[in-house]
Amino acid sequence: MTMESAPVPGAGQATAVQAHTVHPPRRSGGRPQAQRGERRAVRCGRLAPLLCVDALAPAVTFALVVPVAWPWLLVAVQALAQVLLLAQRGLHRMRLSPSVLSELPALLGLTLLQWYVTMEVLDVWAPQQAIGWTVLAYGAGTQTALTCAGRAAVYRARRRAAVRRPLSTLVVGQGSLARQVTAALYDHPAYGLRPVGLVAAPPAGDEEQATGSDQVPLPVLGSAQEVGRAVVQNSVRHAVFTAPPEATPDGAALFALLTGHGCRVWLVTGPGAVAGRAAGDRPDHLWGLTAQPLRDGTHRLLGHGVKRAVDAVLAAVGLLLAAPVMAACALAVRLSDGPGVIFRQERIGRHGRPFVLLKFRTLRPADPQESATRWNVASDGRMSRVGRVLRRTSLDELPQLWNVWRGDMSMVGPRPERPFFVAQFSRTHPGYQARHRMPVGITGLAQVNGLRGDTSIEERARFDNRYIETWSLWQDACVLARTAGSLFRLGGS
């Protein structure tokens, strides 16, 4: 599809862009596009100055205010506590319009809490180093002032760097709000977002507006293929939606495409619009327009690192504890159904990567075609009594602990499916392909709600995507607890 051009008002400073071309950003310098690992490094690089400021403020404060010399280990603990508290409060997240004054109440409250806890702990464990209320007040005030000063310097440096090296950005939407957002980004380069394309339905030829001397034609991307090419060619790092993805044509697919390329996604709404805000997200704006980040729960590097570590530990412990049961199951299958105790089958994992799933054999397929394309064998008359018992008790899935330990799967996540059915369901059920944003699991939110075996694929996809969008370690623990309870009801399929 040939890309049309939409005029951008109020962008007289920008260099004109040809209507049929998507140019690389100024910062690229002809270099190859950044890969996902490099984008993580860029994000960590942007976060490092803020972390250093937040960690140094407590150390400097204790050196200036506390009358006794503190061991460096305790100072390091205080610095770590400061960083963790601010991170939990969401004060390390990227914002379009960061302001130290808006952060001041949270910074002061968290600092007072930190110093109060320190005072109580010292009073119990080290009375000779105890501090009083006066020291607490001076310490909390000094630490807050140092943190604010350091953050203000970081924000000022970021704005200057943003003007020099803006990041390529796509605007998703149409109408007056999309034009206002694009014009605001052009007219205020301190945001560091340079529009390189407008994602919208292509306008009819007779409806296209004329391009004036103060307007810049912006390429209109009308299909997912064009968006994908623009993201790659321009090293796009940000996308701004002017309507929620669910209210945008193909918005869910666009959101998955953009986040899959490592883009930060924002939702900007006009005056008077009602937009929800996730817990921990502070109010933000883009030149007076309400702005908030859109996340899908899959880019929390620390949380997912902990999830992987927990999976490895649980899988290792599970393999050790279940070894006698697995040996008994293997012996029963061998005596009942002959050789070939372990059944291997290709499944699709995170990001569409195939892997080999392991199970105890409960039925020997007639041929590989039947194994790959037959949906449910629960009522197959060829299944032995041992096979039926293993399926009803879900003991046939114990070898998947090895898949979890290897990293092919997680303990909790969307259930993996065979390539034949993934292709089929992705065509017929909206949102099915989005399930692969997270590692697949032995059990999941859909399964503990009874959606296993021959049940609705649409409802499974709905529950799986709900799990991904609201993911937390606590939710994983709840799903595992409900799964353990369901084992006593013999709910296998």
C-alpha positions in Angstrom: 0.0 0.0 0.0 1.3 3.4 -1.0 1.7 5.7 2.0 -0.3 8.9 1.9 0.7 12.1 3.7 -1.1 14.0 6.5 -0.2 17.6 7.1 1.2 18.5 10.5 0.3 22.0 11.7 2.6 24.1 13.8 5.8 22.4 12.7 7.6 25.1 10.8 11.0 24.3 12.4 11.1 20.8 11.1 12.6 19.7 7.8 10.0 18.7 5.2 9.5 14.9 4.8 8.7 13.4 1.5 5.2 12.0 1.4 6.3 8.6 0.0 9.3 8.1 2.2 10.0 7.2 5.9 13.4 8.6 6.7 15.7 7.3 9.4 16.0 9.5 12.5 18.7 12.1 12.8 20.4 10.2 15.6 21.0 7.0 13.7 23.8 8.4 11.6 23.4 5.5 9.2 24.1 2.9 11.8 22.2 -0.4 11.9 19.0 -0.4 13.9 19.2 -1.1 17.6 18.4 -4.6 18.7 16.2 -5.5 21.7 19.2 -6.0 24.0 20.6 -2.6 23.0 17.3 -1.0 23.7 17.4 -2.4 27.2 20.9 -1.0 27.6 19.6 2.4 26.5 16.8 2.3 29.1 19.2 1.2 31.8 21.5 4.0 30.8 18.7 6.5 31.2 17.9 5.1 34.6 21.5 5.0 36.0 21.9 8.7 36.8 18.6 8.7 38.8 19.6 5.6 40.7 23.0 7.1 41.5 21.4 10.3 42.8 18.9 8.4 44.9 21.6 6.2 46.4 24.1 9.0 47.1 21.6 11.2 48.9 21.3 9.0 52.1 25.1 8.4 52.2 25.9 12.1 52.0 23.1 12.9 54.5 24.5 10.4 57.1 28.0 11.9 56.7 26.6 15.5 57.3 23.9 15.0 59.9 24.4 11.9 62.1 26.8 12.7 65.0 28.4 9.2 65.1 30.4 7.4 62.4 28.2 4.7 60.8 29.7 1.5 59.4 29.7 1.6 55.6 27.5 -1.5 55.5 24.7 0.3 57.3 25.1 3.3 55.0 24.8 0.9 52.0 21.7 -0.6 53.5 20.2 2.9 53.8 21.1 3.7 50.2 19.5 0.5 49.0 16.4 1.1 51.1 16.0 4.5 49.5 16.3 3.1 46.0 13.8 0.3 46.6 11.3 2.6 48.3 11.3 5.1 45.4 11.1 2.3 42.9 8.1 0.8 44.6 6.5 4.2 44.6 7.0 4.4 40.8 9.5 7.3 41.0 12.0 5.6 38.6 9.5 5.2 35.7 10.0 7.3 32.6 7.7 10.2 32.4 7.0 12.7 29.6 6.9 15.7 32.0 8.9 14.9 35.1 8.7 17.5 37.9 10.6 17.5 41.2 7.9 19.6 42.8 5.2 17.1 42.0 7.5 14.3 43.4 8.3 16.3 46.6 5.4 15.0 48.8 6.2 11.4 48.0 10.0 11.9 48.5 9.5 13.6 51.8 7.0 11.0 53.1 9.2 8.0 52.1 12.3 9.7 53.6 10.5 10.3 56.9 9.4 6.7 56.9 12.9 5.5 56.3 14.4 7.6 59.0 11.7 6.6 61.5 12.4 2.9 60.9 16.1 3.6 61.2 15.6 5.4 64.6 13.5 2.5 66.0 15.9 -0.2 64.8 18.9 1.6 66.3 17.1 2.2 69.6 16.6 -1.6 69.9 19.8 -3.1 68.4 22.4 -0.4 68.9 21.5 2.0 71.7 24.9 3.6 71.6 24.2 4.9 68.1 20.6 5.8 68.7 19.3 9.1 67.1 16.7 11.4 68.5 13.8 13.3 66.9 15.9 16.3 66.2 18.4 14.3 64.2 15.5 12.6 62.4 14.0 15.9 61.3 17.4 17.3 60.1 18.3 14.0 58.4 15.0 13.6 56.6 15.0 17.3 55.5 18.6 17.1 54.3 18.1 13.8 52.4 14.9 15.1 50.8 16.7 18.3 49.7 19.7 16.4 48.3 17.4 14.0 46.4 15.4 16.8 44.9 18.4 18.7 43.9 20.0 15.6 42.3 16.8 14.7 40.5 16.3 18.3 39.2 19.8 18.1 37.7 19.1 14.8 36.0 15.8 16.0 34.6 17.5 19.1 33.2 20.3 17.1 31.6 17.7 14.7 30.1 15.8 17.6 28.5 18.9 19.0 26.9 19.9 15.6 25.6 16.3 15.1 24.3 16.6 18.2 22.2 19.9 17.1 20.7 19.0 13.5 20.2 15.2 13.0 19.8 13.8 9.5 19.5 11.6 8.4 16.5 7.9 8.3 17.4 4.7 7.1 15.8 1.4 8.8 16.5 -1.5 6.3 16.4 -4.9 8.0 15.7 -6.6 10.5 13.6 -8.6 13.7 13.8 -7.8 16.9 15.7 -6.3 15.2 18.8 -3.7 13.4 16.6 -2.8 16.7 14.9 -2.5 18.4 18.3 -0.2 15.7 19.7 2.0 15.8 16.6 2.2 19.5 16.6 3.1 19.5 20.3 5.9 17.1 19.8 7.3 19.1 16.9 7.0 22.5 18.7 8.4 21.3 22.0 11.5 19.2 21.3 12.3 18.9 25.0 10.0 15.9 25.1 12.6 14.1 23.0 9.9 12.5 20.7 10.2 13.2 17.0 7.1 12.1 14.9 8.1 10.0 11.9 4.7 8.6 10.9 1.0 8.7 11.6 -0.8 5.4 12.0 -4.4 5.9 10.7 -6.8 4.9 8.0 -5.5 6.4 4.8 -7.6 9.5 3.8 -9.5 9.6 0.5 -7.8 11.6 -2.2 -10.4 14.4 -2.2 -10.4 14.7 1.5 -6.6 15.2 2.0 -5.8 18.6 3.2 -3.4 20.9 1.4 0.1 21.3 2.7 0.9 24.9 3.6 4.2 26.6 4.2 4.0 26.0 7.9 3.0 22.3 7.6 5.0 19.2 7.3 3.6 16.2 5.5 3.8 13.1 7.7 3.6 9.6 6.2 0.4 7.8 6.9 0.8 4.2 7.8 -2.4 2.3 7.0 -1.4 -1.4 7.7 0.5 -3.5 10.2 3.1 -4.3 7.5 3.8 -0.6 7.0 4.0 0.0 10.7 6.4 -2.9 11.1 8.7 -1.5 8.3 8.6 2.0 9.7 9.5 0.8 13.2 12.5 -1.1 11.8 13.7 1.5 9.3 13.4 4.4 11.8 14.4 2.6 15.0 11.1 3.8 16.5 11.3 3.9 20.3 7.9 5.4 21.2 4.3 5.3 20.1 1.6 7.7 21.2 -2.0 6.5 21.0 -4.7 9.2 21.0 -7.4 6.6 21.9 -7.2 3.4 23.9 -6.0 0.5 21.8 -9.3 -1.4 22.4 -11.1 1.6 20.8 -8.7 1.9 17.9 -9.1 -0.2 14.7 -6.6 -3.1 15.0 -5.4 -1.4 18.2 -4.7 -4.6 20.1 -2.6 -5.9 17.2 -0.7 -2.6 16.8 -0.1 -2.5 20.6 1.4 -6.1 20.5 3.5 -5.2 17.4 4.9 -2.0 19.0 5.6 -3.5 22.4 7.1 -6.6 20.7 9.7 -4.2 19.0 10.5 -2.7 22.4 8.6 0.5 22.0 7.3 2.5 24.9 3.6 3.1 24.4 1.7 6.1 25.7 -2.0 7.1 25.7 -2.7 10.8 25.4 -6.3 11.9 25.8 -7.9 15.3 25.3 -9.5 17.6 27.9 -12.4 16.1 29.8 -11.6 12.5 28.8 -11.9 9.9 31.5 -8.8 7.7 31.6 -8.0 5.2 34.2 -4.5 5.2 35.8 -2.7 2.1 37.1 -1.6 2.0 40.8 1.8 3.6 41.2 1.5 5.7 38.0 1.9 9.4 38.8 -0.1 12.0 36.8 1.6 13.0 33.6 0.9 15.3 30.6 2.0 16.1 27.1 1.8 19.9 26.8 -1.4 20.0 28.8 -2.9 16.8 27.4 -3.3 13.9 29.9 -0.7 11.2 29.2 -0.1 7.8 30.8 2.1 4.8 29.9 0.4 1.7 28.5 1.9 -1.6 29.7 1.0 -5.2 29.1 2.8 -6.7 32.1 5.5 -8.4 30.0 8.4 -5.9 30.3 9.0 -5.9 34.1 12.6 -7.2 33.9 13.2 -7.5 37.6 9.8 -9.2 38.3 10.3 -11.7 35.4 13.8 -12.4 36.6 12.4 -13.3 40.0 9.7 -15.4 38.3 12.3 -17.4 36.4 14.4 -17.9 39.5 11.3 -19.1 41.4 10.4 -21.4 38.5 13.8 -23.0 38.5 13.8 -23.6 42.3 10.3 -25.0 42.3 11.0 -27.3 39.3 14.2 -28.6 40.9 12.4 -29.3 44.2 9.4 -30.7 42.4 11.6 -33.1 40.4 13.3 -34.3 43.6 10.1 -34.8 45.6 8.2 -36.3 42.7 10.9 -38.7 41.6 9.4 -41.7 43.4 5.9 -40.9 41.9 7.4 -40.4 38.5 9.3 -43.7 38.7 6.0 -45.4 39.6 4.1 -43.8 36.8 6.9 -44.7 34.3 6.8 -48.3 35.5 3.0 -48.5 35.2 3.0 -47.0 31.7 5.8 -49.5 30.6 3.9 -52.5 32.0 0.6 -51.4 30.6 1.4 -49.9 27.2 4.9 -51.2 26.3 8.0 -49.2 25.5 8.0 -45.5 25.0 7.2 -44.1 28.4 7.8 -40.5 27.6 5.7 -38.7 24.9 7.3 -35.8 23.1 5.4 -33.3 21.2 6.2 -29.9 19.6 4.5 -27.0 21.2 4.7 -23.2 20.8 6.2 -21.1 23.6 6.9 -17.5 24.2 7.3 -15.2 21.2 6.2 -18.1 19.0 9.3 -20.2 19.6 8.7 -24.0 19.3 10.0 -26.4 21.9 9.5 -30.1 22.8 7.0 -30.8 25.6 7.4 -33.9 27.7 4.5 -36.0 29.1 3.9 -39.5 30.3 2.4 -41.5 27.4 -1.3 -42.1 27.9 -2.2 -43.0 24.3 0.0 -44.1 21.3 -1.1 -42.1 18.2 -1.7 -44.0 15.0 0.8 -41.6 13.2 2.5 -38.2 13.6 -0.3 -36.5 11.7 -2.9 -37.6 14.4 -0.5 -36.5 17.2 -0.2 -33.0 15.6 -3.8 -32.3 14.5 -6.2 -34.3 16.8 -7.7 -32.0 19.3 -8.8 -34.2 22.3 -8.2 -37.8 23.1 -9.9 -37.9 26.5 -12.7 -40.2 25.3 -10.5 -42.4 23.0 -11.3 -46.1 23.5 -7.6 -47.0 22.8 -6.6 -45.4 26.1 -5.6 -47.9 28.7 -6.7 -47.8 32.3 -3.3 -46.5 33.4 -3.5 -43.8 30.8 -7.0 -42.7 32.1 -5.8 -42.6 35.7 -2.7 -40.5 34.7 -4.9 -38.0 32.8 -7.6 -37.7 35.4 -5.0 -37.0 38.1 -2.8 -34.9 35.9 0.2 -37.1 36.8 1.0 -37.4 33.1 2.2 -33.8 33.2 4.9 -34.3 35.8 7.7 -34.5 33.2 6.9 -30.9 32.3 8.8 -30.0 35.4 11.9 -30.7 33.3 10.7 -28.3 30.7 10.3 -25.7 33.4 13.8 -26.3 34.8 15.2 -26.0 31.3 13.4 -22.7 30.8 11.0 -23.8 28.0 8.1 -23.2 30.3 7.0 -21.6 33.5 5.1 -23.0 36.4 2.2 -20.6 35.7 1.3 -19.2 32.3 -0.9 -19.8 29.2 -0.9 -23.5 28.3 1.2 -24.2 25.2 -0.5 -25.6 22.1 0.6 -27.4 19.0 1.7 -25.3 15.9 -1.3 -26.6 13.8 -3.8 -25.3 16.4 -1.9 -22.1 17.1 -2.1 -21.1 13.4 -5.8 -22.1 13.3 -6.8 -20.3 16.5 -4.8 -17.2 15.7 -6.9 -16.8 12.6 -10.3 -17.4 14.2 -10.0 -16.0 17.7 -8.9 -12.4 18.3 -6.3 -12.1 21.0 -5.1 -15.7 20.8 -1.7 -14.9 19.4 -1.2 -12.3 22.1 -1.1 -15.2 24.6 2.5 -15.8 23.6 3.8 -12.5 25.2 4.6 -14.5 28.3 6.2 -17.9 29.0 3.8 -20.7 28.7 3.1 -22.7 31.8 2.1 -26.0 33.3 -1.0 -24.4 34.8 -2.7 -21.0 34.3 -5.5 -18.7 35.1 -7.7 -20.3 32.5 -7.1 -23.8 33.8 -7.9 -23.0 37.4 -11.2 -21.5 36.2 -12.1 -24.8 34.6 -11.1 -24.0 31.0 -9.2 -27.1 30.1 -9.8 -30.0 27.7 -12.6 -29.4 25.2 -13.6 -25.9 26.3 -14.0 -22.5 24.7 -10.8 -21.3 23.0 -12.1 -17.7 23.0 -12.6 -17.8 26.8 -9.2 -19.4 27.4 -7.5 -16.6 25.4 -9.5 -14.0 27.4 -8.3 -15.5 30.7 -4.7 -15.9 29.4 -4.5 -12.3 28.3 -6.1 -11.1 31.5 -3.3 -13.0 33.4 -0.6 -11.4 31.3 -2.0 -7.9 31.7 -2.4 -8.2 35.5 0.6 -10.4 36.1 2.3 -10.4 39.5 4.2 -12.9 41.6 1.3 -13.0 44.1 -1.1 -14.0 41.3 1.2 -16.8 40.3 1.2 -18.0 43.9 -2.7 -17.9 43.9 -2.9 -19.9 40.7 -0.5 -22.5 42.1 -2.5 -22.8 45.3 -5.8 -23.2 43.3 -4.1 -25.8 41.1 -3.0 -27.8 44.1 -6.6 -27.7 45.4 -8.0 -28.9 42.1 -5.8 -32.0 42.1 -7.9 -33.4 44.9 -11.0 -33.0 42.6 -9.4 -35.2 39.9 -10.1 -32.5 37.3 -7.7 -33.7 34.6 -8.6 -34.1 31.0 
